[in-house]
Amino acid sequence: MDVFLPLSVAWSIPDLSAIALLFVTWFAIGWLTERPPAGKPSVSVLMKRFRREWMVHFLTRDPRIFDGNILTSLREGTAFFASACMIATGGILALIGNTDQLRGLASELALERPGDILWELKLLVTMFFVVNAFLKFVWAHRLFGYCAIMMAAVPNDPDDPMARDRAMQAADLNITAARSFNAGLRSVYFALGSLGWLAGPWALMLGTAVVLFVTWRREFASTSRQVIMRSLPPPRLPDHARLPASGQTPPQP
């Protein structure tokens, strides 16, 4: 009990509220992005359709070097972010081992100066998001590799009975890899937002709100989403919800 007493005293209600808000927001925006309302799909969900269409065109494309180059660029992107997360993890570990620099910075900025344990705990929260992002990027890189192998297993003859099934398997692997990659990006965003805790709980709340807005906007209100939606057909209404044509009377119940 004595071990936890200093933490319970030092962690004020704003601190606990801010850290709870951070994790709840991180989980909620991830859930909303992957499971959006039916009438408001996110960019991540919209791109699933185009990944499947890619594999449909892949069946008849000859040669298929273009598709291999696209997949290579996707793997290079995941490898870049995974490497960046490894470097960030090393930097955070170095700060945890030597918090004197943070104390000096807090003194210069006239910020509150908590004890070493609290500095380390705040950095561990950031490290949690960075490590989670690293694991997501590594898994996405591996899944894109599985996708490449599955694409190579697609028969050259599009009329082969196994061709479409193999292509759809490759599409599903591609979609799963992209989901993991997007989760890694969200963790990077929230890792940056969690750094606000070094300046206090209110700064953490502000950082969380900014990250939430940026993440929501990119998925649901960005220019790229408008461009993607422009090529999609309008939603089909059920027969009972369609308006009658001009000059016709609606059917009587």
C-alpha positions in Angstrom: 0.0 0.0 0.0 2.8 2.4 0.8 4.2 1.9 -2.7 1.1 3.3 -4.3 0.4 6.0 -1.8 2.8 8.6 -3.3 1.2 8.0 -6.8 -2.3 8.4 -5.5 -1.3 11.7 -3.8 0.6 13.1 -6.7 -2.0 12.1 -9.4 -4.7 14.7 -9.1 -8.2 14.3 -10.4 -7.3 16.3 -13.6 -4.4 13.9 -14.2 -6.6 10.8 -13.9 -9.3 12.4 -16.0 -6.9 13.4 -18.7 -5.3 10.0 -19.0 -8.7 8.3 -19.0 -9.8 10.7 -21.7 -6.7 9.9 -23.8 -7.3 6.1 -23.8 -11.0 6.3 -24.2 -10.6 8.7 -27.2 -8.0 6.5 -28.8 -10.2 3.4 -28.5 -13.4 5.2 -29.6 -11.9 6.8 -32.8 -10.4 3.5 -33.8 -13.8 1.8 -33.3 -15.6 4.5 -35.2 -13.1 4.5 -38.1 -13.4 0.7 -38.7 -17.2 0.5 -37.9 -18.7 3.8 -39.1 -22.4 4.5 -39.5 -23.9 3.1 -42.7 -24.5 6.5 -44.2 -21.1 8.0 -43.2 -18.3 5.6 -44.2 -14.7 6.5 -43.3 -11.9 6.7 -45.8 -10.5 3.5 -44.4 -13.8 1.7 -45.1 -14.2 3.3 -48.6 -10.7 2.1 -49.6 -11.7 -1.5 -49.0 -13.8 -1.4 -52.1 -10.9 -0.1 -54.2 -8.5 -2.7 -52.9 -10.9 -5.4 -54.0 -11.4 -3.7 -57.4 -7.6 -3.6 -57.7 -7.4 -7.4 -57.4 -10.3 -7.7 -60.0 -8.3 -5.7 -62.5 -5.1 -7.6 -61.5 -6.6 -10.8 -62.9 -6.6 -9.6 -66.5 -3.6 -7.2 -66.3 -0.6 -8.3 -68.3 2.2 -7.9 -67.3 1.6 -7.6 -63.6 4.7 -5.7 -62.8 2.6 -2.6 -62.1 0.8 -4.3 -59.3 4.1 -5.6 -57.8 5.5 -2.1 -57.7 2.4 -0.8 -55.9 2.7 -3.5 -53.3 6.4 -2.8 -52.9 5.7 0.9 -52.2 3.1 -0.1 -49.5 5.7 -2.4 -47.8 8.3 0.4 -47.9 5.9 2.8 -46.2 5.3 0.3 -43.4 9.0 -0.4 -43.0 9.8 3.4 -42.8 7.2 3.9 -40.0 8.4 0.8 -38.2 12.0 2.1 -38.3 10.9 5.5 -37.1 9.0 3.9 -34.1 12.1 2.0 -33.2 14.2 5.2 -33.1 11.5 6.9 -31.1 11.4 4.0 -28.6 15.1 4.3 -28.1 14.8 8.0 -27.5 12.1 7.6 -24.9 14.1 4.9 -23.1 17.0 7.3 -23.0 14.8 10.0 -21.5 13.3 7.6 -18.9 16.9 6.8 -17.8 17.8 10.4 -17.5 15.0 12.9 -16.6 17.4 15.7 -15.7 16.9 17.3 -19.1 13.1 17.3 -18.7 13.4 18.8 -15.3 15.6 21.6 -16.7 13.2 22.2 -19.5 10.3 22.4 -17.1 12.2 24.9 -14.9 12.9 27.1 -17.9 9.3 27.1 -19.0 8.0 27.6 -15.4 6.0 24.4 -15.6 5.2 22.1 -12.7 8.1 19.8 -11.8 6.9 16.4 -10.6 9.2 13.7 -9.2 11.2 11.4 -11.3 8.7 8.6 -11.0 5.9 10.7 -12.4 8.2 11.9 -15.3 8.9 8.3 -16.1 5.2 7.3 -15.9 4.3 10.1 -18.3 6.9 9.0 -20.7 5.8 5.4 -20.4 2.3 6.4 -21.7 3.9 7.9 -24.8 6.1 4.8 -25.1 3.0 2.6 -25.0 1.5 4.3 -28.1 4.9 4.2 -29.9 5.4 0.5 -29.2 1.8 -0.3 -30.2 2.4 1.6 -33.4 5.6 -0.4 -34.0 3.9 -3.7 -33.6 1.1 -2.6 -35.9 3.5 -1.5 -38.6 5.5 -4.7 -38.3 2.4 -6.8 -38.6 1.2 -4.7 -41.6 4.5 -5.2 -43.3 4.3 -9.0 -42.8 0.7 -9.1 -44.1 1.6 -7.1 -47.2 4.3 -9.8 -47.7 1.6 -12.5 -47.4 -0.5 -10.5 -49.9 2.4 -10.5 -52.4 2.8 -14.3 -52.1 -1.0 -14.7 -52.6 -0.9 -12.5 -55.7 1.9 -14.5 -57.1 -0.3 -17.6 -56.6 -3.0 -16.2 -58.8 -3.1 -18.1 -62.1 -2.1 -16.2 -65.3 -5.3 -17.5 -67.0 -8.2 -15.3 -65.7 -10.6 -18.2 -66.7 -8.9 -20.6 -64.3 -11.5 -21.6 -61.6 -9.0 -20.7 -58.9 -8.0 -17.3 -60.2 -10.8 -15.2 -58.7 -10.7 -16.9 -55.4 -6.9 -16.4 -55.1 -7.3 -12.7 -56.1 -10.0 -12.2 -53.4 -7.8 -13.8 -50.8 -5.1 -11.4 -51.8 -7.5 -8.5 -51.5 -8.6 -9.6 -48.0 -5.0 -9.8 -46.9 -4.4 -6.4 -48.3 -7.4 -5.0 -46.5 -6.2 -6.6 -43.2 -2.7 -5.1 -43.6 -4.1 -1.7 -44.3 -6.3 -1.9 -41.2 -3.2 -2.6 -39.1 -1.2 0.2 -40.8 -4.0 2.7 -40.1 -4.1 1.6 -36.5 -0.4 2.2 -36.3 -0.8 5.7 -37.7 -3.5 6.5 -35.1 -1.1 5.3 -32.3 1.5 7.7 -33.7 -1.0 10.6 -33.6 -1.9 9.8 -30.0 1.7 9.4 -29.0 2.3 12.9 -30.1 -0.8 14.1 -28.2 0.3 12.3 -25.0 3.4 14.4 -24.9 1.2 17.2 -23.7 1.0 15.5 -20.3 4.6 16.7 -19.7 3.1 20.2 -19.5 0.3 19.1 -17.2 -3.2 17.5 -17.4 -4.9 20.4 -19.1 -2.3 20.3 -21.9 -2.9 16.6 -22.3 -6.6 17.2 -22.6 -6.0 19.8 -25.2 -3.6 17.5 -27.1 -6.1 14.7 -27.0 -8.8 17.0 -28.4 -6.5 18.2 -31.2 -5.5 14.7 -32.2 -9.2 13.5 -32.1 -10.2 16.4 -34.4 -7.4 15.8 -36.9 -8.1 12.0 -37.0 -11.8 12.4 -37.3 -11.5 15.1 -40.0 -9.1 13.0 -42.1 -11.4 10.0 -42.0 -14.8 11.7 -42.3 -14.5 15.3 -43.6 -11.3 15.5 -45.7 -10.9 16.5 -49.3 -9.5 13.1 -50.1 -12.7 11.5 -48.9 -14.7 13.8 -51.2 -12.6 12.7 -54.1 -13.1 9.0 -53.3 -16.8 9.5 -52.8 -17.1 11.2 -56.2 -16.5 8.0 -58.1 -19.0 5.9 -56.1 -22.6 5.4 -57.3 -25.3 7.0 -55.1 -26.9 4.7 -52.6 -29.8 2.6 -53.9 -33.1 3.1 -52.0 -35.5 0.4 -51.4 -38.7 0.3 -53.6 -40.9 1.6 -50.9 -38.6 4.7 -50.3 -38.3 5.8 -53.9 -40.2 8.9 -55.1 -42.7 8.4 -57.9 -41.8 9.5 -61.4 -43.2 12.7 -62.7 -46.9 12.4 -63.7 -47.4 9.3 -61.7 -49.4 9.0 -58.5 -47.8 7.1 -55.6 -49.3 3.7 -55.0 -52.1 3.6 -52.5 -51.6 1.5 -49.4 
